């Protein structure tokens, strides 16, 4: 595959991951402010974006897939007080 195409695909994956983080951050803010329904909706959007952006067949490099898998684990981790 052409390196220029690989670089473009990696850029798209990076953009998707930024969206994941943004949805997750907004979900946490809404949760903190007491907007539980909005927080739940934004968490679901974050998960959907992650699923859309990271699948082995759509990923241009194994390293990017590994990073996405790691982010999924971090996303699902719940801190116990």
C-alpha positions in Angstrom: 0.0 0.0 0.0 1.2 3.5 -0.8 2.7 5.3 2.2 0.7 8.4 1.5 -2.5 6.4 1.8 -1.4 4.8 5.1 -0.5 8.2 6.5 -4.0 9.5 5.5 -5.7 6.6 7.1 -3.7 7.0 10.3 -4.7 10.6 10.3 -8.4 9.6 10.0 -8.0 7.1 12.9 -6.4 9.8 15.0 -9.4 12.1 14.3 -11.8 9.4 15.3 -9.9 8.9 18.6 -10.1 12.6 19.3 -13.9 12.4 18.9 -14.0 9.4 21.3 -12.0 11.4 23.9 -14.2 14.4 23.5 -17.5 12.5 23.9 -16.1 10.8 27.0 -14.9 14.0 28.5 -18.3 15.7 27.9 -20.0 12.6 29.4 -17.9 13.0 32.6 -18.7 16.7 32.8 -22.4 16.1 32.4 -22.2 13.4 35.0 -20.5 15.8 37.4 -23.1 18.4 36.8 -26.0 16.0 37.5 -27.1 15.6 33.8 -27.3 11.8 34.0 -29.4 11.2 30.8 -27.0 13.4 28.8 -24.0 11.7 30.3 -25.3 8.3 29.4 -26.0 9.4 25.8 -22.5 10.9 25.4 -20.9 7.7 26.9 -22.8 5.7 24.3 -21.6 8.0 21.5 -18.1 7.6 22.8 -18.4 3.8 22.6 -20.0 4.0 19.2 -17.1 6.2 17.9 -14.6 3.8 19.3 -16.3 0.8 17.6 -16.5 2.7 14.3 -12.9 3.7 14.3 -11.2 0.6 15.5 -11.7 -2.8 13.9 -9.0 -5.0 12.7 -10.2 -5.1 9.1 -10.4 -1.3 8.9 -7.2 -0.5 10.7 -4.2 0.4 8.6 -1.5 -0.7 11.1 -1.3 -3.2 13.9 0.1 -0.5 16.2 -3.0 1.7 15.7 -5.3 -1.3 16.5 -3.3 -2.0 19.6 -3.5 1.6 20.8 -7.3 1.6 20.1 -7.7 -1.7 22.1 -5.7 -0.1 25.0 -8.0 3.0 24.9 -11.0 0.7 25.0 -9.7 -0.9 28.1 -9.1 2.5 29.7 -12.5 3.7 28.7 -14.2 0.7 30.3 -12.2 0.9 33.5 -14.2 2.2 36.5 -12.4 3.6 39.4 -13.7 2.3 42.7 -13.8 4.8 45.6 
